[in-house]
Amino acid sequence: MATGVDVLVAGGGGFIGGHLVADLLAQGRSVRSVDVKPMSEWYQVHDGAENIQGDLSLLEHALSSTEGAGEVYMLAADMGGMGFIENNKALCMLSVLTSTHMLQAAQQHGVGRYFYSSSACVYAADKQTNTDITALREADAYPAMPEDGYGWEKLFTERMCRHFSEDYGLTTRVARYHNVYGPDGTWTGGREKAPAAVCRKIAEAVISGDHEIDIWGDGEQTRSFMYIDDCVQGSQMILNGESAVPVNLGSSELVSINQLVSIVEGIAGIRCERHYQLDAPQGVRGRNSDNTQIIDTYGWEPSISLADGLARTYAWVYDQVKRAQG
């Protein structure tokens, strides 16, 4: 690259990356945003950033994109909601090429700080078998039995970050994201996550007048969901912090999928007849974030309530559905 930049956002054309780039630019920082997708498919393209289409799974692209960057946020991965993860395990594992080459590039170019977005999918499956799940502590990633495919790649890359720090002196920080949602993200097409999918289904019910929706599973599976603004704030806090160990970054507000649907119904002002698809992908039975470590280390945790975040998300998704239907 011709000039240096304060920050490289790898995966900047994605949902989280687009919001992160916007926030960094608002702070007056110089940003390079790189994504494998054609720019017409980026969720957000910010004129103030240096925007590049590049395949970071290729070492030469990783090296050229990282050159001159003071910090790196490594968000790039082939992923989606549970339907995508369960049916594309090999594709999810192939993200290890991007993860490996970006670490190599950061080490070779002397990047100051390197942030890796891991996932709650690294946690052992036998600790997530009940709906009334005990919130997951960071230590619960071992003994290892993560989500097949996607979770294994994330856990492996966490270890790479640790060893690049130990062996090469690269300052790495790792956050385990728990179900990030919000506007300007995937809302249809098969890669969307539960909050966006539910918002879309309710919006379609409102617009069509047919107040019936399909729900994957029995609706009693439990999760916590973190609004995008908390994710962006927490990620920057963790990158700039002094703790090198992986830390949960997620809301501790546990809800069932049925409760999630009820919240969105309340926002939309309707009630729907629910049809449960028991053979659909469901993931683990229950998952929640134990925020003890992030509170003890940073005196902070995600705080935007699910009701508030879903109200903003539903309004945006409704507009997308309305526009798509002409």
C-alpha positions as CSV (number, residue, x, y, z in Angstrom):
1,M,0.0,0.0,0.0
2,A,1.2,3.5,-0.8
3,T,0.5,5.0,2.7
4,G,0.1,3.8,6.3
5,V,-3.1,3.8,8.2
6,D,-4.0,3.7,11.8
7,V,-6.3,0.7,11.5
8,L,-7.0,-2.2,9.1
9,V,-10.4,-3.8,9.4
10,A,-10.3,-7.2,7.8
11,G,-13.8,-8.1,6.8
12,G,-14.8,-4.5,6.7
13,G,-17.5,-5.2,4.2
14,G,-19.3,-7.4,6.7
15,F,-22.0,-6.6,9.2
16,I,-19.7,-6.0,12.2
17,G,-16.9,-4.6,10.1
18,G,-19.1,-1.9,8.5
19,H,-20.2,-0.6,11.9
20,L,-16.7,-0.7,13.3
21,V,-15.2,1.2,10.3
22,A,-17.9,3.9,10.8
23,D,-17.1,4.3,14.5
24,L,-13.3,4.5,13.9
25,L,-13.8,7.1,11.2
26,A,-16.0,9.1,13.5
27,Q,-13.1,9.2,15.9
28,G,-10.9,10.7,13.2
29,R,-8.8,7.6,12.7
30,S,-7.5,6.6,9.2
31,V,-8.9,3.2,8.2
32,R,-8.3,0.6,5.6
33,S,-11.3,-1.7,5.0
34,V,-10.7,-5.0,3.2
35,D,-13.3,-7.6,2.2
36,V,-13.4,-10.5,-0.3
37,K,-16.9,-9.5,-1.6
38,P,-17.4,-7.2,-4.5
39,M,-17.9,-3.7,-3.1
40,S,-21.4,-3.7,-4.4
41,E,-22.2,-6.4,-1.9
42,W,-20.6,-4.7,1.2
43,Y,-23.1,-3.9,3.9
44,Q,-21.6,-0.4,4.3
45,V,-19.0,1.4,2.1
46,H,-17.5,4.5,3.8
47,D,-16.0,7.1,1.6
48,G,-13.6,8.2,4.3
49,A,-11.9,4.8,4.4
50,E,-9.4,3.2,2.0
51,N,-11.7,0.5,0.6
52,I,-10.2,-2.6,-1.0
53,Q,-11.6,-5.8,-2.4
54,G,-9.1,-8.5,-1.6
55,D,-9.0,-12.2,-0.7
56,L,-7.2,-12.4,2.6
57,S,-7.0,-16.2,2.5
58,L,-4.2,-15.6,0.0
59,L,-0.9,-14.7,1.7
60,E,0.0,-12.1,-0.8
61,H,-3.3,-10.2,-0.3
62,A,-2.9,-10.5,3.5
63,L,0.6,-9.0,3.3
64,S,-0.3,-6.1,1.0
65,S,-3.4,-5.3,2.9
66,T,-1.6,-5.3,6.3
67,E,1.4,-3.2,5.2
68,G,1.6,0.1,7.0
69,A,-1.3,-0.7,9.5
70,G,-0.8,0.2,13.1
71,E,-3.6,-2.0,14.4
72,V,-5.6,-4.9,12.9
73,Y,-9.2,-6.0,13.6
74,M,-9.4,-9.5,12.2
75,L,-13.2,-10.0,11.6
76,A,-12.9,-11.8,8.2
77,A,-14.5,-15.3,8.2
78,D,-16.9,-17.4,6.1
79,M,-19.9,-17.7,8.4
80,G,-23.6,-17.1,9.0
81,G,-26.4,-18.2,11.2
82,M,-26.9,-21.8,12.5
83,G,-28.4,-23.0,9.3
84,F,-25.2,-22.0,7.4
85,I,-22.8,-23.2,10.1
86,E,-24.4,-26.7,10.4
87,N,-24.5,-27.2,6.6
88,N,-21.1,-25.7,5.6
89,K,-18.5,-27.1,8.0
90,A,-15.7,-27.4,5.5
91,L,-16.2,-23.8,4.3
92,C,-16.1,-22.6,7.9
93,M,-12.9,-24.5,8.6
94,L,-11.3,-23.0,5.5
95,S,-11.4,-19.6,7.2
96,V,-8.2,-20.9,8.9
97,L,-6.4,-19.8,5.7
98,T,-7.4,-16.2,6.3
99,S,-6.7,-16.5,10.0
100,T,-3.3,-17.9,9.5
101,H,-2.2,-15.6,6.7
102,M,-3.4,-12.5,8.6
103,L,-1.4,-13.4,11.7
104,Q,1.7,-14.0,9.5
105,A,1.2,-10.7,7.7
106,A,0.7,-8.8,11.0
107,Q,3.9,-10.3,12.5
108,Q,6.0,-9.6,9.3
109,H,4.8,-6.0,9.1
110,G,5.3,-5.3,12.9
111,V,1.6,-4.5,13.6
112,G,1.3,-2.9,17.0
113,R,-1.9,-4.6,18.2
114,Y,-4.0,-7.4,16.7
115,F,-7.6,-8.1,17.6
116,Y,-9.2,-11.5,16.7
117,S,-13.0,-12.0,16.8
118,S,-13.6,-15.5,18.1
119,S,-17.0,-16.9,19.0
120,A,-19.0,-18.5,21.8
121,C,-19.1,-21.5,19.4
122,V,-15.7,-22.5,20.9
123,Y,-17.4,-23.6,24.1
124,A,-17.7,-27.3,24.9
125,A,-21.0,-28.8,23.7
126,D,-21.6,-30.8,26.9
127,K,-21.9,-27.6,28.9
128,Q,-24.8,-26.4,26.6
129,T,-27.3,-29.2,26.7
130,N,-30.0,-27.5,28.9
131,T,-32.2,-24.5,28.3
132,D,-31.5,-23.3,31.8
133,I,-27.8,-23.2,31.0
134,T,-25.3,-22.0,33.5
135,A,-23.6,-19.0,31.9
136,L,-20.4,-20.0,30.1
137,R,-17.1,-18.9,31.7
138,E,-14.0,-18.5,29.6
139,A,-12.5,-21.6,31.2
140,D,-15.4,-23.7,29.8
141,A,-13.7,-23.8,26.4
142,Y,-11.5,-26.7,27.7
143,P,-11.5,-29.7,27.6
144,A,-12.3,-28.8,24.0
145,M,-15.5,-29.9,22.2
146,P,-16.5,-26.8,20.3
147,E,-19.2,-26.4,17.5
148,D,-18.1,-28.7,14.7
149,G,-16.4,-26.9,11.9
150,Y,-16.9,-23.2,12.7
151,G,-16.1,-23.6,16.4
152,W,-13.0,-25.7,15.9
153,E,-11.5,-23.1,13.5
154,K,-12.2,-20.3,16.0
155,L,-10.6,-22.2,18.9
156,F,-7.6,-23.2,16.8
157,T,-7.0,-19.5,15.8
158,E,-7.3,-18.4,19.4
159,R,-4.3,-20.7,20.1
160,M,-2.4,-19.3,17.1
161,C,-2.9,-15.8,18.5
162,R,-1.5,-16.9,21.8
163,H,1.5,-18.6,20.3
164,F,2.2,-15.7,17.8
165,S,2.3,-13.5,20.9
166,E,4.6,-15.9,22.8
167,D,6.9,-16.7,20.0
168,Y,7.0,-13.5,18.0
169,G,6.0,-10.7,20.4
170,L,2.8,-9.8,18.4
171,T,0.4,-8.2,20.8
172,T,-2.9,-10.1,20.3
173,R,-6.3,-9.7,21.9
174,V,-9.2,-12.2,21.6
175,A,-12.9,-11.6,22.2
176,R,-15.5,-14.4,22.1
177,Y,-18.6,-12.8,20.4
178,H,-22.0,-14.0,21.6
179,N,-24.7,-13.6,18.9
180,V,-24.2,-10.0,17.5
181,Y,-27.3,-8.4,15.9
182,G,-28.5,-5.1,14.6
183,P,-29.3,-3.1,11.4
184,D,-27.1,-3.1,8.2
185,G,-26.5,-6.8,8.3
186,T,-27.7,-10.1,6.8
187,W,-31.5,-10.4,7.1
188,T,-32.4,-12.9,4.4
189,G,-30.8,-15.5,2.1
190,G,-29.7,-18.2,4.6
191,R,-26.8,-16.6,6.5
192,E,-29.0,-14.5,8.8
193,K,-29.0,-15.1,12.5
194,A,-32.0,-15.5,14.7
195,P,-32.8,-11.9,15.6
196,A,-32.8,-10.8,11.9
197,A,-34.6,-13.9,10.8
198,V,-37.4,-13.3,13.4
199,C,-37.6,-9.6,12.5
200,R,-38.0,-10.5,8.8
201,K,-40.7,-13.1,9.5
202,I,-42.7,-10.8,11.6
203,A,-42.3,-7.9,9.1
204,E,-43.5,-10.2,6.3
205,A,-46.5,-11.2,8.5
206,V,-47.3,-7.5,9.1
207,I,-47.1,-6.6,5.4
208,S,-48.9,-9.6,4.1
209,G,-51.6,-9.8,6.8
210,D,-50.9,-13.5,7.2
211,H,-50.0,-13.8,10.9
212,E,-48.3,-17.1,10.8
213,I,-44.6,-17.8,11.2
214,D,-42.2,-20.8,11.2
215,I,-39.8,-21.2,14.1
216,W,-36.8,-23.6,14.0
217,G,-37.0,-26.1,16.8
218,D,-39.4,-26.0,19.6
219,G,-38.6,-22.4,20.4
220,E,-37.4,-23.2,23.9
221,Q,-33.7,-23.2,23.1
222,T,-32.0,-20.3,24.9
223,R,-29.5,-17.7,23.9
224,S,-28.2,-14.2,24.7
225,F,-27.9,-11.5,22.0
226,M,-25.6,-8.5,21.9
227,Y,-26.5,-5.3,20.0
228,I,-23.9,-4.1,17.5
229,D,-23.1,-0.9,19.3
230,D,-22.0,-2.8,22.4
231,C,-20.0,-5.1,20.2
232,V,-18.1,-2.2,18.5
233,Q,-17.4,-0.5,21.8
234,G,-16.3,-3.7,23.6
235,S,-14.0,-4.8,20.7
236,Q,-12.1,-1.5,20.8
237,M,-11.9,-1.6,24.6
238,I,-10.5,-5.2,24.5
239,L,-7.9,-4.3,21.7
240,N,-6.6,-1.4,23.8
241,G,-6.7,-3.3,27.1
242,E,-3.8,-5.1,28.8
243,S,-5.3,-8.6,29.2
244,A,-4.1,-11.1,26.6
245,V,-6.5,-13.9,27.6
246,P,-9.7,-14.5,25.6
247,V,-12.7,-12.8,27.1
248,N,-16.5,-13.1,26.5
249,L,-18.1,-10.2,24.7
250,G,-21.8,-10.7,24.9
251,S,-25.0,-9.8,26.7
252,S,-25.9,-11.9,29.8
253,E,-29.7,-11.3,29.1
254,L,-30.8,-14.9,28.5
255,V,-34.0,-15.5,26.5
256,S,-35.7,-18.4,24.7
257,I,-36.4,-18.1,21.0
258,N,-40.1,-18.0,21.9
259,Q,-39.4,-15.0,24.1
260,L,-37.4,-13.4,21.3
261,V,-40.4,-13.8,18.9
262,S,-42.7,-12.4,21.6
263,I,-40.6,-9.2,21.9
264,V,-40.6,-8.6,18.2
265,E,-44.3,-9.3,18.0
266,G,-44.8,-6.6,20.7
267,I,-42.7,-4.2,18.7
268,A,-44.7,-4.9,15.6
269,G,-48.1,-4.9,17.4
270,I,-49.2,-8.3,16.2
271,R,-49.5,-11.9,17.5
272,C,-48.6,-14.8,15.1
273,E,-49.6,-18.4,15.0
274,R,-46.3,-20.3,15.4
275,H,-45.4,-23.4,13.4
276,Y,-42.4,-25.3,14.9
277,Q,-40.0,-27.0,12.6
278,L,-38.4,-29.7,14.8
279,D,-36.1,-31.0,12.0
280,A,-34.5,-27.6,11.3
281,P,-30.9,-26.7,12.6
282,Q,-31.0,-25.6,16.2
283,G,-27.5,-25.6,17.5
284,V,-26.9,-26.2,21.2
285,R,-29.8,-26.3,23.6
286,G,-28.7,-23.3,25.7
287,R,-26.0,-20.7,25.7
288,N,-25.3,-17.6,27.7
289,S,-22.4,-15.3,28.5
290,D,-20.8,-15.2,32.0
291,N,-19.5,-11.6,32.1
292,T,-17.5,-11.9,35.4
293,Q,-14.2,-11.7,33.6
294,I,-15.0,-8.6,31.4
295,I,-16.5,-6.8,34.4
296,D,-13.5,-7.6,36.6
297,T,-11.0,-6.6,33.9
298,Y,-12.6,-3.6,32.3
299,G,-15.4,-2.6,34.7
300,W,-17.8,-2.8,31.7
301,E,-20.2,-5.2,30.0
302,P,-22.7,-4.9,27.2
303,S,-25.7,-3.0,28.4
304,I,-28.2,-2.3,25.5
305,S,-31.3,-4.2,26.3
306,L,-32.7,-6.8,23.9
307,A,-36.0,-4.9,23.7
308,D,-34.2,-1.6,22.7
309,G,-31.8,-3.3,20.2
310,L,-34.6,-5.3,18.6
311,A,-36.8,-2.2,18.2
312,R,-34.0,-0.5,16.1
313,T,-33.3,-3.7,14.2
314,Y,-36.9,-4.5,13.4
315,A,-37.4,-0.9,12.0
316,W,-34.5,-1.4,9.7
317,V,-35.5,-5.0,8.6
318,Y,-39.1,-3.9,8.0
319,D,-37.8,-1.3,5.6
320,Q,-35.7,-3.9,3.8
321,V,-38.6,-6.3,3.4
322,K,-41.0,-3.5,2.3
323,R,-38.4,-2.3,-0.3
324,A,-37.7,-5.9,-1.5
325,Q,-41.4,-6.4,-2.1
326,G,-41.7,-3.3,-4.1
